[in-house]
Amino acid sequence: MKIRTITTGISLQTPREKEKIKQAANFNQEAKDFFEQYGYEVQTTRIATNPWEEYLQGLSTPEIVSEIQILDPLCRELNVSFFNIGYASQAKTIAIIPDINKNTSVIYSSSKIGDRETGINFETAWESAKVIKRISQETENGYGNFRFCAWANCQPGIPFFPTAYHKGNTSFAIGVECSELVMKAFSLANHDIQAAEENLRILLAEELKQVADIAETISAKFAITYNGIDTSLTSPLDQKQSIAFAYEKLMSGKFGYLGTLTISGMLTRVLKNVPVKVCGYSGLMLPVCEDIGLAARANEQTYDITNLLLYSAVCGCGLDTVPIQGDITIEKIAAILIDMATLAIKLDKPLSARLFPIPGKKAGEMTAFNSPYLVDCQIFAVN
């Protein structure tokens, strides 16, 4: 098992609080070193703040962009590659996000389009669709959407980006990469889903208990609140393994065929019930362009965007790094976001959508990303 991220949350009153940001960066490095002493690889460390509307209220669009731009060189100076300014919840501020995105390189953000208490906000869903479309047109290959998502029903303390945001006193959370444990559990199960579930339950409980113990020690040592582990199953960054190929250890067919929904539900059940303090999504992530197997099956059209929405009903993330045709209308993007929000609110679960309209390309054509984090695959059709 690897540590995908140590994410520290801080509350800002202005982006100019260099000392507070520096303290968070230093803590992340100390925590990383601590985990590495115990043999764990830590792939990334990240910082998330309270929603930027709170510390930039009353400013004009150029002033907001200028203030957030201050963060970019500061992050590079502190060796921070992932910095999340939280979410916007008003249409007028969501509309500013493309300007923030194209004028920064390490700044992530999101939009809130609904929650259990207030329902779906159709105005912010529509504005978020406009943002996704505009970012795709203003950044190379639409890559800017890697740093933006729309979400519904997500709570503070999620360690994964772009959804992450913070509330209250400084705290930290852990996100893990446990795909190799899933592959091992499923490989030993001889196509028996009940055996696979039990294998995974035992393997995760043992490994995550060790991670949790280390995190608790770090919390006590540095007097920083520990929020828990987001146990979500994430795709490996080295792209040598695949969530999809793990599924196929239990299936008679390929990912996307009958049985995919059942395995998705089983995985989420195990991930949500590990006997450690959990936070965030703590479910299954299916990031199409971050997983070599998911990309391969997308090329073979064994599943589509409707299937991904179906799997979201029993898993834990939503639609992640999904490539769609560049000429898609804002109306269709908004419809996808509203479908996602409907599931999140009806089922009372956190879901997000990170969509990649690919400029100049149609469904069935290949993406052409130039990123160490993304795998190229065929673009999904949205009808």
C-alpha positions as a LaTeX table, in Angstrom:
\begin{tabular}{lrrr}
\hline
Residue & $x$ (\AA) & $y$ (\AA) & $z$ (\AA) \\
\hline
Met1 & 0.00 & 0.00 & 0.00 \\
Lys2 & 1.10 & 3.53 & $-0.76$ \\
Ile3 & 0.05 & 6.88 & 0.69 \\
Arg4 & $-1.48$ & 8.78 & $-2.23$ \\
Thr5 & $-1.70$ & 12.03 & $-0.29$ \\
Ile6 & $-1.23$ & 13.74 & 3.02 \\
Thr7 & $-3.60$ & 16.69 & 2.79 \\
Thr8 & $-3.47$ & 19.47 & 5.37 \\
Gly9 & $-6.39$ & 21.85 & 5.72 \\
Ile10 & $-5.98$ & 25.46 & 6.84 \\
Ser11 & $-8.35$ & 28.40 & 7.24 \\
Leu12 & $-7.25$ & 31.65 & 5.58 \\
Gln13 & $-8.45$ & 35.21 & 5.94 \\
Thr14 & $-6.32$ & 36.32 & 2.98 \\
Pro15 & $-4.12$ & 34.54 & 0.41 \\
Arg16 & $-1.20$ & 36.59 & 1.77 \\
Glu17 & $-0.88$ & 34.52 & 4.97 \\
Lys18 & 2.49 & 33.18 & 3.89 \\
Glu19 & 3.49 & 31.96 & 7.35 \\
Lys20 & 0.38 & 29.81 & 7.79 \\
Ile21 & 0.84 & 28.27 & 4.34 \\
Lys22 & 4.53 & 27.69 & 5.08 \\
Gln23 & 3.65 & 25.95 & 8.36 \\
Ala24 & 1.27 & 23.62 & 6.52 \\
Ala25 & 3.92 & 22.84 & 3.90 \\
Asn26 & 6.50 & 22.13 & 6.61 \\
Phe27 & 4.07 & 19.87 & 8.46 \\
Asn28 & 3.35 & 17.94 & 5.27 \\
Gln29 & 7.07 & 17.33 & 4.78 \\
Glu30 & 7.50 & 16.22 & 8.40 \\
Ala31 & 4.53 & 13.86 & 8.11 \\
Lys32 & 5.86 & 12.50 & 4.80 \\
Asp33 & 9.24 & 11.83 & 6.39 \\
Phe34 & 7.53 & 10.11 & 9.30 \\
Phe35 & 5.58 & 7.73 & 7.05 \\
Glu36 & 8.68 & 7.00 & 5.00 \\
Gln37 & 10.54 & 5.96 & 8.14 \\
Tyr38 & 7.97 & 3.16 & 8.41 \\
Gly39 & 8.50 & 2.10 & 4.80 \\
Tyr40 & 5.55 & 3.81 & 3.16 \\
Glu41 & 5.90 & 5.63 & $-0.14$ \\
Val42 & 4.16 & 9.02 & 0.01 \\
Gln43 & 3.25 & 10.07 & $-3.52$ \\
Thr44 & 2.00 & 13.62 & $-2.89$ \\
Thr45 & 1.39 & 16.15 & $-0.15$ \\
Arg46 & $-1.33$ & 18.79 & $-0.52$ \\
Ile47 & $-2.86$ & 21.86 & 1.12 \\
Ala48 & $-6.56$ & 22.78 & 1.07 \\
Thr49 & $-8.18$ & 25.93 & 2.41 \\
Asn50 & $-11.60$ & 27.12 & 3.44 \\
Pro51 & $-13.80$ & 28.20 & 0.49 \\
Trp52 & $-12.14$ & 31.14 & $-1.26$ \\
Glu53 & $-15.40$ & 33.10 & $-1.29$ \\
Glu54 & $-14.83$ & 33.56 & 2.45 \\
Tyr55 & $-11.44$ & 35.25 & 2.21 \\
Leu56 & $-11.89$ & 37.12 & $-1.07$ \\
Gln57 & $-15.41$ & 38.45 & $-0.64$ \\
Gly58 & $-16.13$ & 41.95 & $-1.87$ \\
Leu59 & $-13.30$ & 42.03 & $-4.41$ \\
Ser60 & $-13.70$ & 42.52 & $-8.15$ \\
Thr61 & $-12.85$ & 39.72 & $-10.59$ \\
Pro62 & $-9.41$ & 41.18 & $-11.49$ \\
Glu63 & $-8.64$ & 41.67 & $-7.78$ \\
Ile64 & $-9.64$ & 38.07 & $-6.96$ \\
Val65 & $-7.50$ & 36.65 & $-9.77$ \\
Ser66 & $-4.59$ & 38.85 & $-8.72$ \\
Glu67 & $-4.82$ & 37.74 & $-5.08$ \\
Ile68 & $-4.96$ & 34.05 & $-5.98$ \\
Gln69 & $-2.06$ & 34.46 & $-8.41$ \\
Ile70 & 0.06 & 35.37 & $-5.39$ \\
Leu71 & $-0.28$ & 31.76 & $-4.25$ \\
Asp72 & 1.31 & 30.23 & $-7.34$ \\
Pro73 & 4.93 & 31.43 & $-6.88$ \\
Leu74 & 4.61 & 30.94 & $-3.12$ \\
Cys75 & 3.63 & 27.31 & $-3.65$ \\
Arg76 & 6.53 & 26.74 & $-6.03$ \\
Glu77 & 8.88 & 28.32 & $-3.49$ \\
Leu78 & 7.59 & 25.94 & $-0.83$ \\
Asn79 & 7.62 & 22.92 & $-3.19$ \\
Val80 & 3.81 & 22.62 & $-3.03$ \\
Ser81 & 2.41 & 21.15 & $-6.24$ \\
Phe82 & $-1.20$ & 20.77 & $-5.08$ \\
Phe83 & $-3.01$ & 23.72 & $-3.48$ \\
Asn84 & $-6.81$ & 23.81 & $-3.31$ \\
Ile85 & $-8.67$ & 27.07 & $-2.64$ \\
Gly86 & $-11.90$ & 25.21 & $-1.92$ \\
Tyr87 & $-15.24$ & 25.73 & $-3.60$ \\
Ala88 & $-17.43$ & 28.53 & $-4.91$ \\
Ser89 & $-21.17$ & 28.29 & $-4.25$ \\
Gln90 & $-22.52$ & 31.33 & $-6.09$ \\
Ala91 & $-22.96$ & 31.62 & $-9.84$ \\
Lys92 & $-21.12$ & 34.95 & $-9.97$ \\
Thr93 & $-18.04$ & 33.55 & $-8.24$ \\
Ile94 & $-18.11$ & 30.21 & $-10.07$ \\
Ala95 & $-17.93$ & 32.26 & $-13.28$ \\
Ile96 & $-14.50$ & 33.57 & $-12.19$ \\
Ile97 & $-12.92$ & 30.10 & $-11.97$ \\
Pro98 & $-11.72$ & 29.92 & $-15.62$ \\
Asp99 & $-9.77$ & 33.14 & $-15.09$ \\
Ile100 & $-8.21$ & 31.69 & $-11.94$ \\
Asn101 & $-7.46$ & 28.44 & $-13.72$ \\
Lys102 & $-5.68$ & 29.90 & $-16.75$ \\
Asn103 & $-3.61$ & 32.32 & $-14.62$ \\
Thr104 & $-2.28$ & 29.68 & $-12.21$ \\
Ser105 & $-0.59$ & 26.27 & $-12.47$ \\
Val106 & $-0.93$ & 24.51 & $-9.11$ \\
Ile107 & $-4.24$ & 25.96 & $-7.89$ \\
Tyr108 & $-7.25$ & 23.62 & $-7.75$ \\
Ser109 & $-10.86$ & 24.61 & $-7.11$ \\
Ser110 & $-14.41$ & 23.30 & $-7.31$ \\
Ser111 & $-18.04$ & 24.35 & $-7.36$ \\
Lys112 & $-20.88$ & 23.29 & $-5.13$ \\
Ile113 & $-24.10$ & 22.45 & $-6.97$ \\
Gly114 & $-26.20$ & 20.93 & $-4.20$ \\
Asp115 & $-26.49$ & 19.21 & $-0.86$ \\
Arg116 & $-28.94$ & 17.13 & 1.14 \\
Glu117 & $-30.32$ & 20.13 & 3.04 \\
Thr118 & $-31.04$ & 22.51 & 0.16 \\
Gly119 & $-31.30$ & 20.20 & $-2.85$ \\
Ile120 & $-29.88$ & 20.85 & $-6.31$ \\
Asn121 & $-28.89$ & 24.39 & $-7.18$ \\
Phe122 & $-29.72$ & 24.53 & $-10.88$ \\
Glu123 & $-28.18$ & 27.98 & $-11.30$ \\
Thr124 & $-24.75$ & 26.90 & $-10.03$ \\
Ala125 & $-24.98$ & 23.62 & $-11.98$ \\
Trp126 & $-25.55$ & 25.63 & $-15.17$ \\
Glu127 & $-22.70$ & 28.02 & $-14.36$ \\
Ser128 & $-20.42$ & 25.06 & $-13.59$ \\
Ala129 & $-21.22$ & 23.59 & $-17.00$ \\
Lys130 & $-20.24$ & 26.90 & $-18.59$ \\
Val131 & $-16.98$ & 26.84 & $-16.61$ \\
Ile132 & $-16.13$ & 23.30 & $-17.79$ \\
Lys133 & $-16.78$ & 24.29 & $-21.39$ \\
Arg134 & $-14.79$ & 27.51 & $-21.15$ \\
Ile135 & $-11.79$ & 25.90 & $-19.44$ \\
Ser136 & $-11.72$ & 23.25 & $-22.17$ \\
Gln137 & $-11.50$ & 25.99 & $-24.80$ \\
Glu138 & $-8.88$ & 28.09 & $-23.01$ \\
Thr139 & $-6.34$ & 25.44 & $-21.97$ \\
Glu140 & $-4.23$ & 23.07 & $-24.07$ \\
Asn141 & $-6.20$ & 19.90 & $-24.89$ \\
Gly142 & $-8.73$ & 20.99 & $-22.28$ \\
Tyr143 & $-6.28$ & 19.94 & $-19.57$ \\
Gly144 & $-7.28$ & 22.78 & $-17.26$ \\
Asn145 & $-10.31$ & 20.75 & $-16.20$ \\
Phe146 & $-7.90$ & 18.45 & $-14.36$ \\
Arg147 & $-7.89$ & 21.18 & $-11.69$ \\
Phe148 & $-11.65$ & 21.73 & $-11.47$ \\
Cys149 & $-14.73$ & 19.71 & $-10.59$ \\
Ala150 & $-18.36$ & 20.25 & $-9.65$ \\
Trp151 & $-19.74$ & 18.39 & $-6.64$ \\
Ala152 & $-22.80$ & 17.72 & $-4.57$ \\
Asn153 & $-23.11$ & 16.66 & $-0.94$ \\
Cys154 & $-19.37$ & 16.66 & $-0.21$ \\
Gln155 & $-18.16$ & 17.44 & 3.29 \\
Pro156 & $-14.95$ & 19.24 & 4.36 \\
Gly157 & $-11.89$ & 17.13 & 4.99 \\
Ile158 & $-11.81$ & 15.10 & 1.76 \\
Pro159 & $-8.08$ & 14.69 & 1.03 \\
Phe160 & $-8.51$ & 14.15 & $-2.72$ \\
Phe161 & $-8.48$ & 16.99 & $-5.25$ \\
Pro162 & $-10.19$ & 18.94 & $-6.76$ \\
Thr163 & $-13.05$ & 18.38 & $-4.26$ \\
Ala164 & $-11.02$ & 19.08 & $-1.13$ \\
Tyr165 & $-11.90$ & 22.01 & 1.10 \\
His166 & $-11.42$ & 22.84 & 4.76 \\
Lys167 & $-13.38$ & 24.18 & 7.73 \\
Gly168 & $-12.13$ & 25.15 & 11.20 \\
Asn169 & $-8.75$ & 24.65 & 12.81 \\
Thr170 & $-5.78$ & 23.17 & 11.00 \\
Ser171 & $-6.13$ & 19.42 & 10.46 \\
Phe172 & $-4.93$ & 16.68 & 8.13 \\
Ala173 & $-6.24$ & 13.57 & 6.41 \\
Ile174 & $-4.71$ & 10.66 & 4.57 \\
Gly175 & $-5.65$ & 9.33 & 1.15 \\
Val176 & $-4.33$ & 5.89 & 0.21 \\
Glu177 & $-3.57$ & 3.86 & $-2.88$ \\
Cys178 & $-4.57$ & 0.26 & $-2.20$ \\
Ser179 & $-5.16$ & $-1.14$ & $-5.68$ \\
Glu180 & $-2.49$ & $-3.81$ & $-5.24$ \\
Leu181 & $-4.34$ & $-5.18$ & $-2.21$ \\
Val182 & $-7.52$ & $-5.44$ & $-4.28$ \\
Met183 & $-5.67$ & $-7.27$ & $-7.03$ \\
Lys184 & $-4.19$ & $-9.67$ & $-4.48$ \\
Ala185 & $-7.52$ & $-10.28$ & $-2.73$ \\
Phe186 & $-9.33$ & $-10.91$ & $-6.00$ \\
Ser187 & $-6.58$ & $-13.08$ & $-7.50$ \\
Leu188 & $-6.73$ & $-15.43$ & $-4.51$ \\
Ala189 & $-10.52$ & $-15.72$ & $-4.62$ \\
Asn190 & $-10.82$ & $-18.04$ & $-7.64$ \\
His191 & $-13.77$ & $-16.08$ & $-9.08$ \\
Asp192 & $-15.68$ & $-16.30$ & $-5.77$ \\
Ile193 & $-16.98$ & $-12.81$ & $-4.94$ \\
Gln194 & $-17.69$ & $-13.68$ & $-1.30$ \\
Ala195 & $-14.15$ & $-15.00$ & $-0.84$ \\
Ala196 & $-12.81$ & $-11.88$ & $-2.55$ \\
Glu197 & $-14.75$ & $-9.66$ & $-0.15$ \\
Glu198 & $-13.43$ & $-11.51$ & 2.89 \\
Asn199 & $-9.86$ & $-11.48$ & 1.55 \\
Leu200 & $-10.03$ & $-7.75$ & 0.97 \\
Arg201 & $-11.62$ & $-7.04$ & 4.33 \\
Ile202 & $-8.75$ & $-8.82$ & 6.13 \\
Leu203 & $-5.97$ & $-7.27$ & 4.02 \\
Leu204 & $-7.33$ & $-3.72$ & 4.32 \\
Ala205 & $-8.01$ & $-3.96$ & 8.04 \\
Glu206 & $-4.43$ & $-5.00$ & 8.72 \\
Glu207 & $-2.76$ & $-2.46$ & 6.45 \\
Leu208 & $-4.96$ & 0.52 & 7.27 \\
Lys209 & $-4.62$ & $-0.10$ & 11.00 \\
Gln210 & $-0.88$ & 0.47 & 10.62 \\
Val211 & $-1.44$ & 3.64 & 8.58 \\
Ala212 & $-3.95$ & 4.92 & 11.14 \\
Asp213 & $-1.57$ & 4.24 & 14.03 \\
Ile214 & 1.18 & 6.25 & 12.33 \\
Ala215 & $-1.22$ & 9.09 & 11.56 \\
Glu216 & $-2.37$ & 9.19 & 15.19 \\
Thr217 & 1.26 & 9.37 & 16.31 \\
Ile218 & 1.89 & 12.28 & 13.92 \\
Ser219 & $-1.23$ & 14.02 & 15.22 \\
Ala220 & $-0.02$ & 13.77 & 18.81 \\
Lys221 & 3.56 & 14.71 & 17.97 \\
Phe222 & 2.62 & 17.90 & 16.09 \\
Ala223 & $-0.62$ & 18.71 & 17.94 \\
Ile224 & $-2.64$ & 18.80 & 14.71 \\
Thr225 & $-6.09$ & 17.24 & 14.44 \\
Tyr226 & $-6.25$ & 14.01 & 12.42 \\
Asn227 & $-9.46$ & 13.64 & 10.38 \\
Gly228 & $-9.00$ & 10.04 & 9.28 \\
Ile229 & $-8.24$ & 8.01 & 6.18 \\
Asp230 & $-10.13$ & 8.33 & 2.93 \\
Thr231 & $-10.07$ & 4.63 & 2.10 \\
Ser232 & $-11.14$ & 5.22 & $-1.51$ \\
Leu233 & $-9.79$ & 2.77 & $-4.05$ \\
Thr234 & $-7.69$ & 4.92 & $-6.39$ \\
Ser235 & $-5.86$ & 4.01 & $-9.57$ \\
Pro236 & $-2.09$ & 3.55 & $-9.28$ \\
Leu237 & $-0.01$ & 6.50 & $-10.43$ \\
Asp238 & 2.59 & 4.22 & $-12.03$ \\
Gln239 & $-0.14$ & 2.85 & $-14.37$ \\
Lys240 & 1.21 & $-0.70$ & $-14.08$ \\
Gln241 & $-1.92$ & $-2.03$ & $-12.41$ \\
Ser242 & $-5.59$ & $-1.32$ & $-13.00$ \\
Ile243 & $-8.84$ & $-1.31$ & $-11.10$ \\
Ala244 & $-10.51$ & $-2.69$ & $-14.23$ \\
Phe245 & $-8.12$ & $-5.64$ & $-14.46$ \\
Ala246 & $-8.72$ & $-6.40$ & $-10.78$ \\
Tyr247 & $-12.46$ & $-6.62$ & $-11.49$ \\
Glu248 & $-11.77$ & $-9.07$ & $-14.27$ \\
Lys249 & $-10.16$ & $-11.49$ & $-11.80$ \\
Leu250 & $-13.73$ & $-12.11$ & $-10.58$ \\
Met251 & $-15.68$ & $-11.71$ & $-13.82$ \\
Ser252 & $-16.19$ & $-13.98$ & $-16.79$ \\
Gly253 & $-15.99$ & $-10.92$ & $-19.03$ \\
Lys254 & $-14.52$ & $-7.45$ & $-19.12$ \\
Phe255 & $-15.05$ & $-4.39$ & $-16.97$ \\
Gly256 & $-18.39$ & $-2.91$ & $-17.92$ \\
Tyr257 & $-20.05$ & $-6.26$ & $-18.55$ \\
Leu258 & $-22.69$ & $-7.79$ & $-16.27$ \\
Gly259 & $-21.32$ & $-8.14$ & $-12.75$ \\
Thr260 & $-19.48$ & $-4.81$ & $-12.75$ \\
Leu261 & $-22.16$ & $-3.15$ & $-10.64$ \\
Thr262 & $-22.11$ & $-5.99$ & $-8.09$ \\
Ile263 & $-18.34$ & $-5.81$ & $-7.66$ \\
Ser264 & $-18.52$ & $-2.01$ & $-7.37$ \\
Gly265 & $-21.05$ & $-2.34$ & $-4.56$ \\
Met266 & $-18.95$ & $-4.97$ & $-2.78$ \\
Leu267 & $-15.80$ & $-2.86$ & $-2.98$ \\
Thr268 & $-17.54$ & 0.17 & $-1.55$ \\
Arg269 & $-19.06$ & $-1.89$ & 1.25 \\
Val270 & $-15.60$ & $-3.07$ & 2.32 \\
Leu271 & $-13.98$ & 0.36 & 1.96 \\
Lys272 & $-16.63$ & 2.05 & 4.10 \\
Asn273 & $-16.42$ & $-0.51$ & 6.88 \\
Val274 & $-12.72$ & $-0.77$ & 7.57 \\
Pro275 & $-12.27$ & $-0.57$ & 11.39 \\
Val276 & $-10.31$ & 2.70 & 11.37 \\
Lys277 & $-11.33$ & 6.36 & 11.46 \\
Val278 & $-12.50$ & 7.16 & 7.92 \\
Cys279 & $-13.26$ & 10.42 & 6.13 \\
Gly280 & $-14.00$ & 11.77 & 2.68 \\
Tyr281 & $-15.47$ & 9.60 & $-0.05$ \\
Ser282 & $-14.19$ & 6.28 & 1.35 \\
Gly283 & $-15.53$ & 4.48 & $-1.67$ \\
Leu284 & $-14.61$ & 3.39 & $-5.17$ \\
Met285 & $-13.09$ & 5.80 & $-7.67$ \\
Leu286 & $-13.23$ & 5.04 & $-11.38$ \\
Pro287 & $-11.03$ & 7.73 & $-13.00$ \\
Val288 & $-11.20$ & 6.85 & $-16.69$ \\
Cys289 & $-8.11$ & 8.77 & $-17.80$ \\
Glu290 & $-6.00$ & 7.84 & $-14.77$ \\
Asp291 & $-6.26$ & 4.05 & $-15.12$ \\
Ile292 & $-4.73$ & 2.02 & $-17.94$ \\
Gly293 & $-7.39$ & $-0.68$ & $-17.74$ \\
Leu294 & $-10.35$ & 1.69 & $-17.57$ \\
Ala295 & $-8.92$ & 3.49 & $-20.59$ \\
Ala296 & $-8.43$ & 0.22 & $-22.48$ \\
Arg297 & $-12.02$ & $-0.87$ & $-21.85$ \\
Ala298 & $-13.27$ & 2.60 & $-22.84$ \\
Asn299 & $-11.46$ & 2.04 & $-26.15$ \\
Glu300 & $-13.33$ & $-1.25$ & $-26.51$ \\
Gln301 & $-16.62$ & 0.48 & $-25.56$ \\
Thr302 & $-17.46$ & $-2.06$ & $-22.85$ \\
Tyr303 & $-18.99$ & 0.78 & $-20.82$ \\
Asp304 & $-20.14$ & 4.36 & $-21.34$ \\
Ile305 & $-20.89$ & 7.47 & $-19.33$ \\
Thr306 & $-24.35$ & 6.17 & $-18.42$ \\
Asn307 & $-22.75$ & 3.05 & $-16.94$ \\
Leu308 & $-20.41$ & 5.26 & $-14.90$ \\
Leu309 & $-23.39$ & 7.13 & $-13.48$ \\
Leu310 & $-24.97$ & 3.77 & $-12.62$ \\
Tyr311 & $-21.83$ & 2.64 & $-10.80$ \\
Ser312 & $-21.86$ & 5.96 & $-8.91$ \\
Ala313 & $-25.09$ & 4.81 & $-7.26$ \\
Val314 & $-23.13$ & 2.14 & $-5.36$ \\
Cys315 & $-19.59$ & 3.54 & $-5.31$ \\
Gly316 & $-18.08$ & 6.64 & $-3.82$ \\
Cys317 & $-16.79$ & 9.32 & $-6.18$ \\
Gly318 & $-18.87$ & 10.02 & $-9.28$ \\
Leu319 & $-17.54$ & 10.88 & $-12.74$ \\
Asp320 & $-13.80$ & 11.37 & $-12.72$ \\
Thr321 & $-11.51$ & 12.36 & $-15.61$ \\
Val322 & $-14.14$ & 11.45 & $-18.20$ \\
Pro323 & $-13.29$ & 12.65 & $-21.75$ \\
Ile324 & $-16.22$ & 13.90 & $-23.83$ \\
Gln325 & $-16.55$ & 15.48 & $-27.27$ \\
Gly326 & $-15.28$ & 19.03 & $-27.60$ \\
Asp327 & $-18.39$ & 20.39 & $-29.27$ \\
Ile328 & $-20.70$ & 19.23 & $-26.48$ \\
Thr329 & $-23.28$ & 21.83 & $-25.56$ \\
Ile330 & $-23.45$ & 23.54 & $-22.20$ \\
Glu331 & $-26.96$ & 22.11 & $-21.86$ \\
Lys332 & $-25.64$ & 18.54 & $-22.06$ \\
Ile333 & $-22.81$ & 19.21 & $-19.61$ \\
Ala334 & $-25.34$ & 20.69 & $-17.19$ \\
Ala335 & $-27.57$ & 17.62 & $-17.63$ \\
Ile336 & $-24.67$ & 15.35 & $-16.65$ \\
Leu337 & $-23.95$ & 17.46 & $-13.56$ \\
Ile338 & $-27.60$ & 17.49 & $-12.52$ \\
Asp339 & $-27.89$ & 13.70 & $-12.94$ \\
Met340 & $-24.81$ & 13.31 & $-10.73$ \\
Ala341 & $-26.22$ & 15.70 & $-8.13$ \\
Thr342 & $-29.56$ & 13.89 & $-8.16$ \\
Leu343 & $-27.82$ & 10.65 & $-7.23$ \\
Ala344 & $-25.73$ & 12.35 & $-4.53$ \\
Ile345 & $-28.74$ & 13.92 & $-2.86$ \\
Lys346 & $-31.14$ & 11.01 & $-3.25$ \\
Leu347 & $-28.61$ & 8.54 & $-1.85$ \\
Asp348 & $-27.05$ & 11.01 & 0.64 \\
Lys349 & $-23.50$ & 10.41 & $-0.57$ \\
Pro350 & $-20.63$ & 12.61 & $-1.81$ \\
Leu351 & $-20.28$ & 12.68 & $-5.59$ \\
Ser352 & $-18.29$ & 14.89 & $-7.94$ \\
Ala353 & $-17.81$ & 15.31 & $-11.67$ \\
Arg354 & $-14.51$ & 16.10 & $-13.36$ \\
Leu355 & $-15.28$ & 16.20 & $-17.07$ \\
Phe356 & $-12.85$ & 16.73 & $-19.96$ \\
Pro357 & $-14.40$ & 18.15 & $-23.11$ \\
Ile358 & $-11.60$ & 17.70 & $-25.67$ \\
Pro359 & $-11.46$ & 20.71 & $-28.02$ \\
Gly360 & $-11.60$ & 19.89 & $-31.72$ \\
Lys361 & $-12.26$ & 16.20 & $-31.16$ \\
Lys362 & $-15.33$ & 14.01 & $-31.52$ \\
Ala363 & $-16.58$ & 10.90 & $-29.75$ \\
Gly364 & $-14.50$ & 7.86 & $-30.71$ \\
Glu365 & $-11.32$ & 9.85 & $-31.34$ \\
Met366 & $-8.35$ & 9.59 & $-28.99$ \\
Thr367 & $-7.29$ & 12.12 & $-26.40$ \\
Ala368 & $-3.74$ & 13.46 & $-26.61$ \\
Phe369 & $-2.78$ & 14.51 & $-23.11$ \\
Asn370 & 0.75 & 15.46 & $-22.23$ \\
Ser371 & 0.58 & 14.64 & $-18.55$ \\
Pro372 & 2.23 & 12.09 & $-16.24$ \\
Tyr373 & $-1.11$ & 11.71 & $-14.47$ \\
Leu374 & $-3.34$ & 10.83 & $-17.43$ \\
Val375 & $-3.76$ & 7.95 & $-19.87$ \\
Asp376 & $-5.07$ & 8.55 & $-23.37$ \\
Cys377 & $-8.28$ & 6.84 & $-24.41$ \\
Gln378 & $-11.25$ & 7.15 & $-26.73$ \\
Ile379 & $-13.62$ & 10.03 & $-26.11$ \\
Phe380 & $-17.07$ & 9.12 & $-24.78$ \\
Ala381 & $-20.21$ & 9.98 & $-26.70$ \\
Val382 & $-22.81$ & 12.03 & $-24.83$ \\
Asn383 & $-26.26$ & 11.71 & $-26.38$ \\
\hline
\end{tabular}
